Amino acid sequence: MANPVKRHSKSRKNKRRSHDALAVPITSICSQCGEPKLPHRVCLNCGTYKGREVMEME
């Protein structure tokens, strides 16, 4: 297995790592209850998707 001959500089290392940051998840507002939810997914608060109830919530 090959090993690097020369050391990588700090700027080169940081350029490579510039895409490793965690992204904040994008949320949308539920049209029924107004709670934030992930887009294109069932609302975990009220159990609706696209205006109709798909999960029964207690």
mmCIF file as Biopython writes it, N, C-alpha, C and O atoms, coordinates in Angstrom:
data_model
#
loop_
_atom_site.group_PDB
_atom_site.id
_atom_site.type_symbol
_atom_site.label_atom_id
_atom_site.label_alt_id
_atom_site.label_comp_id
_atom_site.label_asym_id
_atom_site.label_entity_id
_atom_site.label_seq_id
_atom_site.pdbx_PDB_ins_code
_atom_site.Cartn_x
_atom_site.Cartn_y
_atom_site.Cartn_z
_atom_site.occupancy
_atom_site.B_iso_or_equiv
_atom_site.auth_seq_id
_atom_site.auth_asym_id
_atom_site.pdbx_PDB_model_num
ATOM 1   N N  . MET A ? 1  ? 0.841   -1.177 0.000  1.0 0.0 1  A 1 
ATOM 2   C CA . MET A ? 1  ? 0.000   0.000  0.000  1.0 0.0 1  A 1 
ATOM 3   C C  . MET A ? 1  ? 0.887   1.241  0.000  1.0 0.0 1  A 1 
ATOM 4   O O  . MET A ? 1  ? 1.862   1.311  0.748  1.0 0.0 1  A 1 
ATOM 5   N N  . ALA A ? 2  ? 0.553   2.207  -0.827 1.0 0.0 2  A 1 
ATOM 6   C CA . ALA A ? 2  ? 1.384   3.400  -0.976 1.0 0.0 2  A 1 
ATOM 7   C C  . ALA A ? 2  ? 1.212   4.349  0.195  1.0 0.0 2  A 1 
ATOM 8   O O  . ALA A ? 2  ? 0.119   4.504  0.740  1.0 0.0 2  A 1 
ATOM 9   N N  . ASN A ? 3  ? 2.309   4.978  0.566  1.0 0.0 3  A 1 
ATOM 10  C CA . ASN A ? 3  ? 2.294   5.990  1.618  1.0 0.0 3  A 1 
ATOM 11  C C  . ASN A ? 3  ? 2.665   7.329  1.002  1.0 0.0 3  A 1 
ATOM 12  O O  . ASN A ? 3  ? 3.436   7.372  0.043  1.0 0.0 3  A 1 
ATOM 13  N N  . PRO A ? 4  ? 2.125   8.434  1.541  1.0 0.0 4  A 1 
ATOM 14  C CA . PRO A ? 4  ? 2.480   9.745  0.993  1.0 0.0 4  A 1 
ATOM 15  C C  . PRO A ? 4  ? 3.946   10.072 1.254  1.0 0.0 4  A 1 
ATOM 16  O O  . PRO A ? 4  ? 4.469   9.799  2.334  1.0 0.0 4  A 1 
ATOM 17  N N  . VAL A ? 5  ? 4.597   10.653 0.265  1.0 0.0 5  A 1 
ATOM 18  C CA . VAL A ? 5  ? 6.009   11.001 0.384  1.0 0.0 5  A 1 
ATOM 19  C C  . VAL A ? 5  ? 6.163   12.288 1.179  1.0 0.0 5  A 1 
ATOM 20  O O  . VAL A ? 5  ? 7.040   12.393 2.037  1.0 0.0 5  A 1 
ATOM 21  N N  . LYS A ? 6  ? 5.308   13.270 0.894  1.0 0.0 6  A 1 
ATOM 22  C CA . LYS A ? 6  ? 5.408   14.558 1.572  1.0 0.0 6  A 1 
ATOM 23  C C  . LYS A ? 6  ? 4.152   14.831 2.380  1.0 0.0 6  A 1 
ATOM 24  O O  . LYS A ? 6  ? 3.080   14.283 2.124  1.0 0.0 6  A 1 
ATOM 25  N N  . ARG A ? 7  ? 4.325   15.684 3.348  1.0 0.0 7  A 1 
ATOM 26  C CA . ARG A ? 7  ? 3.229   16.056 4.232  1.0 0.0 7  A 1 
ATOM 27  C C  . ARG A ? 7  ? 2.278   17.019 3.516  1.0 0.0 7  A 1 
ATOM 28  O O  . ARG A ? 7  ? 2.721   17.875 2.750  1.0 0.0 7  A 1 
ATOM 29  N N  . HIS A ? 8  ? 0.984   16.880 3.765  1.0 0.0 8  A 1 
ATOM 30  C CA . HIS A ? 8  ? 0.008   17.810 3.192  1.0 0.0 8  A 1 
ATOM 31  C C  . HIS A ? 8  ? -0.092  19.031 4.095  1.0 0.0 8  A 1 
ATOM 32  O O  . HIS A ? 8  ? -0.098  18.913 5.321  1.0 0.0 8  A 1 
ATOM 33  N N  . SER A ? 9  ? -0.171  20.195 3.481  1.0 0.0 9  A 1 
ATOM 34  C CA . SER A ? 9  ? -0.251  21.431 4.258  1.0 0.0 9  A 1 
ATOM 35  C C  . SER A ? 9  ? -1.613  21.566 4.956  1.0 0.0 9  A 1 
ATOM 36  O O  . SER A ? 9  ? -2.566  20.858 4.628  1.0 0.0 9  A 1 
ATOM 37  N N  . LYS A ? 10 ? -1.683  22.478 5.910  1.0 0.0 10 A 1 
ATOM 38  C CA . LYS A ? 10 ? -2.933  22.712 6.641  1.0 0.0 10 A 1 
ATOM 39  C C  . LYS A ? 10 ? -4.025  23.215 5.705  1.0 0.0 10 A 1 
ATOM 40  O O  . LYS A ? 10 ? -5.185  22.824 5.833  1.0 0.0 10 A 1 
ATOM 41  N N  . SER A ? 11 ? -3.655  24.079 4.767  1.0 0.0 11 A 1 
ATOM 42  C CA . SER A ? 11 ? -4.672  24.620 3.857  1.0 0.0 11 A 1 
ATOM 43  C C  . SER A ? 11 ? -5.208  23.537 2.921  1.0 0.0 11 A 1 
ATOM 44  O O  . SER A ? 11 ? -6.397  23.518 2.604  1.0 0.0 11 A 1 
ATOM 45  N N  . ARG A ? 12 ? -4.328  22.637 2.481  1.0 0.0 12 A 1 
ATOM 46  C CA . ARG A ? 12 ? -4.784  21.553 1.611  1.0 0.0 12 A 1 
ATOM 47  C C  . ARG A ? 12 ? -5.694  20.599 2.380  1.0 0.0 12 A 1 
ATOM 48  O O  . ARG A ? 12 ? -6.694  20.123 1.844  1.0 0.0 12 A 1 
ATOM 49  N N  . LYS A ? 13 ? -5.352  20.326 3.618  1.0 0.0 13 A 1 
ATOM 50  C CA . LYS A ? 13 ? -6.188  19.462 4.461  1.0 0.0 13 A 1 
ATOM 51  C C  . LYS A ? 13 ? -7.550  20.106 4.693  1.0 0.0 13 A 1 
ATOM 52  O O  . LYS A ? 13 ? -8.578  19.433 4.623  1.0 0.0 13 A 1 
ATOM 53  N N  . ASN A ? 14 ? -7.559  21.403 4.968  1.0 0.0 14 A 1 
ATOM 54  C CA . ASN A ? 14 ? -8.822  22.092 5.248  1.0 0.0 14 A 1 
ATOM 55  C C  . ASN A ? 14 ? -9.681  22.226 3.992  1.0 0.0 14 A 1 
ATOM 56  O O  . ASN A ? 14 ? -10.909 22.204 4.081  1.0 0.0 14 A 1 
ATOM 57  N N  . LYS A ? 15 ? -9.058  22.365 2.834  1.0 0.0 15 A 1 
ATOM 58  C CA . LYS A ? 15 ? -9.831  22.396 1.586  1.0 0.0 15 A 1 
ATOM 59  C C  . LYS A ? 15 ? -10.545 21.065 1.367  1.0 0.0 15 A 1 
ATOM 60  O O  . LYS A ? 15 ? -11.695 21.035 0.932  1.0 0.0 15 A 1 
ATOM 61  N N  . ARG A ? 16 ? -9.864  19.978 1.668  1.0 0.0 16 A 1 
ATOM 62  C CA . ARG A ? 16 ? -10.473 18.670 1.497  1.0 0.0 16 A 1 
ATOM 63  C C  . ARG A ? 16 ? -11.633 18.476 2.469  1.0 0.0 16 A 1 
ATOM 64  O O  . ARG A ? 16 ? -12.636 17.852 2.123  1.0 0.0 16 A 1 
ATOM 65  N N  . ARG A ? 17 ? -11.501 18.998 3.658  1.0 0.0 17 A 1 
ATOM 66  C CA . ARG A ? 17 ? -12.520 18.818 4.695  1.0 0.0 17 A 1 
ATOM 67  C C  . ARG A ? 17 ? -13.644 19.855 4.623  1.0 0.0 17 A 1 
ATOM 68  O O  . ARG A ? 17 ? -14.541 19.838 5.466  1.0 0.0 17 A 1 
ATOM 69  N N  . SER A ? 18 ? -13.616 20.742 3.651  1.0 0.0 18 A 1 
ATOM 70  C CA . SER A ? 18 ? -14.610 21.818 3.600  1.0 0.0 18 A 1 
ATOM 71  C C  . SER A ? 18 ? -16.019 21.291 3.348  1.0 0.0 18 A 1 
ATOM 72  O O  . SER A ? 18 ? -16.989 21.983 3.655  1.0 0.0 18 A 1 
ATOM 73  N N  . HIS A ? 19 ? -16.157 20.082 2.797  1.0 0.0 19 A 1 
ATOM 74  C CA . HIS A ? 19 ? -17.478 19.525 2.487  1.0 0.0 19 A 1 
ATOM 75  C C  . HIS A ? 19 ? -17.958 18.548 3.552  1.0 0.0 19 A 1 
ATOM 76  O O  . HIS A ? 19 ? -18.998 17.916 3.364  1.0 0.0 19 A 1 
ATOM 77  N N  . ASP A ? 20 ? -17.244 18.401 4.656  1.0 0.0 20 A 1 
ATOM 78  C CA . ASP A ? 20 ? -17.586 17.422 5.679  1.0 0.0 20 A 1 
ATOM 79  C C  . ASP A ? 20 ? -18.534 17.954 6.749  1.0 0.0 20 A 1 
ATOM 80  O O  . ASP A ? 20 ? -18.925 17.199 7.640  1.0 0.0 20 A 1 
ATOM 81  N N  . ALA A ? 21 ? -18.911 19.217 6.691  1.0 0.0 21 A 1 
ATOM 82  C CA . ALA A ? 21 ? -19.763 19.803 7.720  1.0 0.0 21 A 1 
ATOM 83  C C  . ALA A ? 21 ? -21.172 19.216 7.645  1.0 0.0 21 A 1 
ATOM 84  O O  . ALA A ? 21 ? -21.654 18.889 6.560  1.0 0.0 21 A 1 
ATOM 85  N N  . LEU A ? 22 ? -21.822 19.084 8.781  1.0 0.0 22 A 1 
ATOM 86  C CA . LEU A ? 22 ? -23.191 18.581 8.828  1.0 0.0 22 A 1 
ATOM 87  C C  . LEU A ? 22 ? -24.159 19.676 8.393  1.0 0.0 22 A 1 
ATOM 88  O O  . LEU A ? 22 ? -24.023 20.833 8.792  1.0 0.0 22 A 1 
ATOM 89  N N  . ALA A ? 23 ? -25.118 19.310 7.587  1.0 0.0 23 A 1 
ATOM 90  C CA . ALA A ? 23 ? -26.119 20.267 7.116  1.0 0.0 23 A 1 
ATOM 91  C C  . ALA A ? 23 ? -27.330 20.238 8.049  1.0 0.0 23 A 1 
ATOM 92  O O  . ALA A ? 23 ? -27.694 19.187 8.575  1.0 0.0 23 A 1 
ATOM 93  N N  . VAL A ? 24 ? -27.946 21.397 8.246  1.0 0.0 24 A 1 
ATOM 94  C CA . VAL A ? 24 ? -29.154 21.489 9.053  1.0 0.0 24 A 1 
ATOM 95  C C  . VAL A ? 24 ? -30.311 20.903 8.238  1.0 0.0 24 A 1 
ATOM 96  O O  . VAL A ? 24 ? -30.486 21.282 7.080  1.0 0.0 24 A 1 
ATOM 97  N N  . PRO A ? 25 ? -31.103 19.993 8.808  1.0 0.0 25 A 1 
ATOM 98  C CA . PRO A ? 25 ? -32.201 19.412 8.032  1.0 0.0 25 A 1 
ATOM 99  C C  . PRO A ? 25 ? -33.254 20.469 7.684  1.0 0.0 25 A 1 
ATOM 100 O O  . PRO A ? 25 ? -33.617 21.306 8.510  1.0 0.0 25 A 1 
ATOM 101 N N  . ILE A ? 26 ? -33.728 20.407 6.444  1.0 0.0 26 A 1 
ATOM 102 C CA . ILE A ? 26 ? -34.734 21.354 5.965  1.0 0.0 26 A 1 
ATOM 103 C C  . ILE A ? 26 ? -36.095 20.902 6.461  1.0 0.0 26 A 1 
ATOM 104 O O  . ILE A ? 26 ? -36.440 19.726 6.347  1.0 0.0 26 A 1 
ATOM 105 N N  . THR A ? 27 ? -36.866 21.824 7.008  1.0 0.0 27 A 1 
ATOM 106 C CA . THR A ? 27 ? -38.194 21.481 7.506  1.0 0.0 27 A 1 
ATOM 107 C C  . THR A ? 27 ? -39.246 22.324 6.801  1.0 0.0 27 A 1 
ATOM 108 O O  . THR A ? 27 ? -38.970 23.428 6.332  1.0 0.0 27 A 1 
ATOM 109 N N  . SER A ? 28 ? -40.446 21.785 6.738  1.0 0.0 28 A 1 
ATOM 110 C CA . SER A ? 28 ? -41.595 22.529 6.248  1.0 0.0 28 A 1 
ATOM 111 C C  . SER A ? 28 ? -42.650 22.521 7.342  1.0 0.0 28 A 1 
ATOM 112 O O  . SER A ? 28 ? -42.519 21.811 8.339  1.0 0.0 28 A 1 
ATOM 113 N N  . ILE A ? 29 ? -43.684 23.307 7.153  1.0 0.0 29 A 1 
ATOM 114 C CA . ILE A ? 29 ? -44.742 23.444 8.159  1.0 0.0 29 A 1 
ATOM 115 C C  . ILE A ? 29 ? -45.911 22.558 7.763  1.0 0.0 29 A 1 
ATOM 116 O O  . ILE A ? 29 ? -46.347 22.572 6.612  1.0 0.0 29 A 1 
ATOM 117 N N  . CYS A ? 30 ? -46.418 21.787 8.720  1.0 0.0 30 A 1 
ATOM 118 C CA . CYS A ? 30 ? -47.586 20.945 8.482  1.0 0.0 30 A 1 
ATOM 119 C C  . CYS A ? 30 ? -48.804 21.842 8.266  1.0 0.0 30 A 1 
ATOM 120 O O  . CYS A ? 30 ? -49.027 22.796 9.012  1.0 0.0 30 A 1 
ATOM 121 N N  . SER A ? 31 ? -49.587 21.523 7.234  1.0 0.0 31 A 1 
ATOM 122 C CA . SER A ? 31 ? -50.758 22.349 6.925  1.0 0.0 31 A 1 
ATOM 123 C C  . SER A ? 31 ? -51.898 22.120 7.912  1.0 0.0 31 A 1 
ATOM 124 O O  . SER A ? 31 ? -52.775 22.975 8.031  1.0 0.0 31 A 1 
ATOM 125 N N  . GLN A ? 32 ? -51.914 20.988 8.626  1.0 0.0 32 A 1 
ATOM 126 C CA . GLN A ? 32 ? -52.991 20.686 9.566  1.0 0.0 32 A 1 
ATOM 127 C C  . GLN A ? 32 ? -52.724 21.262 10.955 1.0 0.0 32 A 1 
ATOM 128 O O  . GLN A ? 32 ? -53.567 21.961 11.517 1.0 0.0 32 A 1 
ATOM 129 N N  . CYS A ? 33 ? -51.534 20.959 11.509 1.0 0.0 33 A 1 
ATOM 130 C CA . CYS A ? 33 ? -51.280 21.349 12.905 1.0 0.0 33 A 1 
ATOM 131 C C  . CYS A ? 33 ? -50.260 22.477 13.037 1.0 0.0 33 A 1 
ATOM 132 O O  . CYS A ? 33 ? -50.136 23.061 14.113 1.0 0.0 33 A 1 
ATOM 133 N N  . GLY A ? 34 ? -49.526 22.799 11.968 1.0 0.0 34 A 1 
ATOM 134 C CA . GLY A ? 34 ? -48.579 23.899 12.019 1.0 0.0 34 A 1 
ATOM 135 C C  . GLY A ? 34 ? -47.226 23.554 12.624 1.0 0.0 34 A 1 
ATOM 136 O O  . GLY A ? 34 ? -46.400 24.443 12.831 1.0 0.0 34 A 1 
ATOM 137 N N  . GLU A ? 35 ? -46.988 22.290 12.909 1.0 0.0 35 A 1 
ATOM 138 C CA . GLU A ? 35 ? -45.706 21.863 13.480 1.0 0.0 35 A 1 
ATOM 139 C C  . GLU A ? 35 ? -44.672 21.687 12.362 1.0 0.0 35 A 1 
ATOM 140 O O  . GLU A ? 35 ? -45.040 21.355 11.236 1.0 0.0 35 A 1 
ATOM 141 N N  . PRO A ? 36 ? -43.379 21.906 12.657 1.0 0.0 36 A 1 
ATOM 142 C CA . PRO A ? 36 ? -42.361 21.644 11.637 1.0 0.0 36 A 1 
ATOM 143 C C  . PRO A ? 36 ? -42.214 20.146 11.398 1.0 0.0 36 A 1 
ATOM 144 O O  . PRO A ? 36 ? -42.266 19.347 12.333 1.0 0.0 36 A 1 
ATOM 145 N N  . LYS A ? 37 ? -42.026 19.775 10.115 1.0 0.0 37 A 1 
ATOM 146 C CA . LYS A ? 37 ? -41.871 18.371 9.745  1.0 0.0 37 A 1 
ATOM 147 C C  . LYS A ? 37 ? -40.931 18.293 8.560  1.0 0.0 37 A 1 
ATOM 148 O O  . LYS A ? 37 ? -40.683 19.297 7.892  1.0 0.0 37 A 1 
ATOM 149 N N  . LEU A ? 38 ? -40.401 17.096 8.293  1.0 0.0 38 A 1 
ATOM 150 C CA . LEU A ? 38 ? -39.568 16.894 7.119  1.0 0.0 38 A 1 
ATOM 151 C C  . LEU A ? 38 ? -40.450 16.882 5.878  1.0 0.0 38 A 1 
ATOM 152 O O  . LEU A ? 38 ? -41.547 16.324 5.920  1.0 0.0 38 A 1 
ATOM 153 N N  . PRO A ? 39 ? -40.007 17.478 4.780  1.0 0.0 39 A 1 
ATOM 154 C CA . PRO A ? 39 ? -40.836 17.514 3.577  1.0 0.0 39 A 1 
ATOM 155 C C  . PRO A ? 39 ? -41.028 16.123 2.983  1.0 0.0 39 A 1 
ATOM 156 O O  . PRO A ? 39 ? -40.139 15.277 3.074  1.0 0.0 39 A 1 
ATOM 157 N N  . HIS A ? 40 ? -42.178 15.890 2.380  1.0 0.0 40 A 1 
ATOM 158 C CA . HIS A ? 40 ? -42.567 14.636 1.731  1.0 0.0 40 A 1 
ATOM 159 C C  . HIS A ? 40 ? -42.618 13.465 2.713  1.0 0.0 40 A 1 
ATOM 160 O O  . HIS A ? 40 ? -42.341 12.324 2.343  1.0 0.0 40 A 1 
ATOM 161 N N  . ARG A ? 41 ? -42.971 13.752 3.958  1.0 0.0 41 A 1 
ATOM 162 C CA . ARG A ? 41 ? -43.098 12.708 4.970  1.0 0.0 41 A 1 
ATOM 163 C C  . ARG A ? 41 ? -44.342 12.960 5.814  1.0 0.0 41 A 1 
ATOM 164 O O  . ARG A ? 41 ? -44.858 14.076 5.862  1.0 0.0 41 A 1 
ATOM 165 N N  . VAL A ? 42 ? -44.810 11.923 6.471  1.0 0.0 42 A 1 
ATOM 166 C CA . VAL A ? 42 ? -45.982 12.040 7.335  1.0 0.0 42 A 1 
ATOM 167 C C  . VAL A ? 42 ? -45.632 12.908 8.530  1.0 0.0 42 A 1 
ATOM 168 O O  . VAL A ? 42 ? -44.536 12.796 9.079  1.0 0.0 42 A 1 
ATOM 169 N N  . CYS A ? 43 ? -46.544 13.767 8.934  1.0 0.0 43 A 1 
ATOM 170 C CA . CYS A ? 43 ? -46.353 14.581 10.129 1.0 0.0 43 A 1 
ATOM 171 C C  . CYS A ? 43 ? -46.435 13.665 11.342 1.0 0.0 43 A 1 
ATOM 172 O O  . CYS A ? 43 ? -47.422 12.954 11.528 1.0 0.0 43 A 1 
ATOM 173 N N  . LEU A ? 44 ? -45.393 13.685 12.164 1.0 0.0 44 A 1 
ATOM 174 C CA . LEU A ? 44 ? -45.365 12.808 13.332 1.0 0.0 44 A 1 
ATOM 175 C C  . LEU A ? 44 ? -46.227 13.342 14.473 1.0 0.0 44 A 1 
ATOM 176 O O  . LEU A ? 44 ? -46.481 12.625 15.441 1.0 0.0 44 A 1 
ATOM 177 N N  . ASN A ? 45 ? -46.678 14.591 14.370 1.0 0.0 45 A 1 
ATOM 178 C CA . ASN A ? 45 ? -47.510 15.168 15.422 1.0 0.0 45 A 1 
ATOM 179 C C  . ASN A ? 45 ? -48.989 14.826 15.223 1.0 0.0 45 A 1 
ATOM 180 O O  . ASN A ? 45 ? -49.668 14.425 16.168 1.0 0.0 45 A 1 
ATOM 181 N N  . CYS A ? 46 ? -49.488 14.985 13.985 1.0 0.0 46 A 1 
ATOM 182 C CA . CYS A ? 46 ? -50.922 14.746 13.749 1.0 0.0 46 A 1 
ATOM 183 C C  . CYS A ? 46 ? -51.200 13.554 12.842 1.0 0.0 46 A 1 
ATOM 184 O O  . CYS A ? 46 ? -52.352 13.132 12.742 1.0 0.0 46 A 1 
ATOM 185 N N  . GLY A ? 47 ? -50.184 12.989 12.172 1.0 0.0 47 A 1 
ATOM 186 C CA . GLY A ? 47 ? -50.364 11.792 11.367 1.0 0.0 47 A 1 
ATOM 187 C C  . GLY A ? 47 ? -50.985 12.029 10.006 1.0 0.0 47 A 1 
ATOM 188 O O  . GLY A ? 47 ? -51.582 11.112 9.441  1.0 0.0 47 A 1 
ATOM 189 N N  . THR A ? 48 ? -50.864 13.236 9.459  1.0 0.0 48 A 1 
ATOM 190 C CA . THR A ? 48 ? -51.442 13.515 8.148  1.0 0.0 48 A 1 
ATOM 191 C C  . THR A ? 48 ? -50.355 13.654 7.098  1.0 0.0 48 A 1 
ATOM 192 O O  . THR A ? 48 ? -49.209 13.985 7.403  1.0 0.0 48 A 1 
ATOM 193 N N  . TYR A ? 49 ? -50.743 13.391 5.837  1.0 0.0 49 A 1 
ATOM 194 C CA . TYR A ? 49 ? -49.865 13.584 4.688  1.0 0.0 49 A 1 
ATOM 195 C C  . TYR A ? 49 ? -50.719 14.080 3.537  1.0 0.0 49 A 1 
ATOM 196 O O  . TYR A ? 49 ? -51.708 13.446 3.172  1.0 0.0 49 A 1 
ATOM 197 N N  . LYS A ? 50 ? -50.338 15.215 2.965  1.0 0.0 50 A 1 
ATOM 198 C CA . LYS A ? 50 ? -51.075 15.857 1.868  1.0 0.0 50 A 1 
ATOM 199 C C  . LYS A ? 50 ? -52.536 16.069 2.213  1.0 0.0 50 A 1 
ATOM 200 O O  . LYS A ? 50 ? -53.402 15.878 1.359  1.0 0.0 50 A 1 
ATOM 201 N N  . GLY A ? 51 ? -52.830 16.460 3.443  1.0 0.0 51 A 1 
ATOM 202 C CA . GLY A ? 51 ? -54.174 16.823 3.838  1.0 0.0 51 A 1 
ATOM 203 C C  . GLY A ? 51 ? -55.068 15.676 4.252  1.0 0.0 51 A 1 
ATOM 204 O O  . GLY A ? 51 ? -56.211 15.910 4.642  1.0 0.0 51 A 1 
ATOM 205 N N  . ARG A ? 52 ? -54.589 14.439 4.182  1.0 0.0 52 A 1 
ATOM 206 C CA . ARG A ? 52 ? -55.432 13.334 4.625  1.0 0.0 52 A 1 
ATOM 207 C C  . ARG A ? 52 ? -54.711 12.542 5.722  1.0 0.0 52 A 1 
ATOM 208 O O  . ARG A ? 52 ? -53.482 12.506 5.785  1.0 0.0 52 A 1 
ATOM 209 N N  . GLU A ? 53 ? -55.513 11.915 6.575  1.0 0.0 53 A 1 
ATOM 210 C CA . GLU A ? 53 ? -54.957 11.191 7.715  1.0 0.0 53 A 1 
ATOM 211 C C  . GLU A ? 53 ? -54.497 9.816  7.256  1.0 0.0 53 A 1 
ATOM 212 O O  . GLU A ? 53 ? -55.276 9.038  6.704  1.0 0.0 53 A 1 
ATOM 213 N N  . VAL A ? 54 ? -53.211 9.525  7.492  1.0 0.0 54 A 1 
ATOM 214 C CA . VAL A ? 54 ? -52.666 8.223  7.085  1.0 0.0 54 A 1 
ATOM 215 C C  . VAL A ? 54 ? -52.220 7.396  8.285  1.0 0.0 54 A 1 
ATOM 216 O O  . VAL A ? 54 ? -52.035 6.185  8.165  1.0 0.0 54 A 1 
ATOM 217 N N  . MET A ? 55 ? -52.045 8.035  9.444  1.0 0.0 55 A 1 
ATOM 218 C CA . MET A ? 55 ? -51.707 7.320  10.688 1.0 0.0 55 A 1 
ATOM 219 C C  . MET A ? 55 ? -52.668 7.759  11.758 1.0 0.0 55 A 1 
ATOM 220 O O  . MET A ? 55 ? -52.993 8.942  11.859 1.0 0.0 55 A 1 
ATOM 221 N N  . GLU A ? 56 ? -53.123 6.827  12.554 1.0 0.0 56 A 1 
ATOM 222 C CA . GLU A ? 56 ? -53.985 7.185  13.675 1.0 0.0 56 A 1 
ATOM 223 C C  . GLU A ? 56 ? -53.109 7.581  14.848 1.0 0.0 56 A 1 
ATOM 224 O O  . GLU A ? 56 ? -52.238 6.823  15.275 1.0 0.0 56 A 1 
ATOM 225 N N  . MET A ? 57 ? -53.349 8.774  15.362 1.0 0.0 57 A 1 
ATOM 226 C CA . MET A ? 57 ? -52.571 9.291  16.493 1.0 0.0 57 A 1 
ATOM 227 C C  . MET A ? 57 ? -53.453 9.254  17.728 1.0 0.0 57 A 1 
ATOM 228 O O  . MET A ? 57 ? -54.668 9.433  17.642 1.0 0.0 57 A 1 
ATOM 229 N N  . GLU A ? 58 ? -52.836 9.021  18.873 1.0 0.0 58 A 1 
ATOM 230 C CA . GLU A ? 58 ? -53.591 8.983  20.123 1.0 0.0 58 A 1 
ATOM 231 C C  . GLU A ? 58 ? -53.778 10.365 20.703 1.0 0.0 58 A 1 
ATOM 232 O O  . GLU A ? 58 ? -54.395 10.513 21.759 1.0 0.0 58 A 1 
#
